[in-house]
Amino acid sequence: MVLLPLAREYADFRNEWGLSRVAALATTLLVLPALAVGLSVSLAFAQEPAVQWTTTVVVTVATYSRATAALRSAAASGSPQRSS
């Protein structure tokens, strides 16, 4: 259930973004730190498993989406973004 969307993401990074295999894989693997963020945030809901997993999924998807959007923005501008 998780691998198919990630495979599609990988294919999109290769085809639409023009990334190399390694770059597309590295970008797709950003889902792992996003999952770590989701798990960390959801620890407060350990007594309610349904809420905990819902929180994990929502935070993971949101974090991954923001990370890939930031990469797309940086790629579109042609230069890496610097934080202040």
C-alpha positions as CSV (number, residue, x, y, z in Angstrom):
1,M,0.0,0.0,0.0
2,V,2.9,2.4,0.7
3,L,5.3,1.2,-2.0
4,L,3.1,1.9,-5.0
5,P,2.7,5.6,-4.3
6,L,6.4,5.8,-3.6
7,A,7.2,4.1,-6.9
8,R,5.0,6.7,-8.6
9,E,6.8,9.5,-6.8
10,Y,10.1,8.1,-8.0
11,A,8.9,7.9,-11.6
12,D,7.6,11.5,-11.4
13,F,11.0,12.7,-10.1
14,R,12.7,10.9,-12.9
15,N,10.3,11.9,-15.7
16,E,8.9,15.3,-14.7
17,W,11.8,16.7,-12.7
18,G,14.6,15.1,-14.8
19,L,16.4,13.8,-11.8
20,S,19.0,11.0,-12.0
21,R,18.3,7.6,-10.5
22,V,20.3,8.4,-7.3
23,A,18.7,11.9,-6.9
24,A,15.2,10.6,-7.5
25,L,15.8,7.8,-5.0
26,A,17.3,10.2,-2.4
27,T,14.3,12.5,-2.9
28,T,11.8,9.7,-2.5
29,L,13.6,8.5,0.6
30,L,12.8,11.8,2.3
31,V,9.7,9.9,3.4
32,L,11.8,8.2,6.1
33,P,12.7,11.3,8.1
34,A,9.2,12.5,7.5
35,L,8.0,9.3,9.1
36,A,10.3,9.9,12.0
37,V,8.8,13.3,12.5
38,G,5.3,11.8,12.3
39,L,6.1,9.1,14.9
40,S,7.7,11.7,17.2
41,V,4.7,14.0,17.1
42,S,2.2,11.1,17.6
43,L,3.9,9.7,20.7
44,A,1.6,12.0,22.8
45,F,-1.3,9.9,21.6
46,A,0.0,6.5,22.7
47,Q,-3.2,5.8,24.7
48,E,-5.3,6.2,21.6
49,P,-3.9,4.0,18.8
50,A,-6.3,5.2,16.1
51,V,-5.5,8.8,16.9
52,Q,-1.8,8.0,17.1
53,W,-1.6,6.4,13.7
54,T,-3.8,9.0,12.1
55,T,-1.5,11.7,13.5
56,T,1.5,9.7,12.2
57,V,0.1,9.5,8.7
58,V,-1.1,13.1,8.5
59,V,2.2,14.6,9.8
60,T,4.3,12.3,7.6
61,V,2.4,13.2,4.5
62,A,2.5,16.9,5.3
63,T,6.2,16.8,6.1
64,Y,7.1,14.9,3.0
65,S,5.0,17.2,0.8
66,R,6.6,20.3,2.3
67,A,10.1,18.8,1.7
68,T,9.4,17.9,-1.9
69,A,7.8,21.3,-2.5
70,A,10.8,23.0,-1.1
71,L,13.1,20.9,-3.4
72,R,10.8,21.7,-6.4
73,S,11.0,25.4,-5.6
74,A,14.8,25.3,-5.2
75,A,15.1,23.5,-8.5
76,A,12.8,25.9,-10.3
77,S,14.8,28.9,-9.1
78,G,18.0,27.3,-10.3
79,S,19.9,27.9,-7.1
80,P,19.8,26.4,-3.6
81,Q,17.8,28.2,-1.0
82,R,19.6,29.4,2.1
83,S,17.9,29.8,5.4
84,S,18.4,33.0,7.3
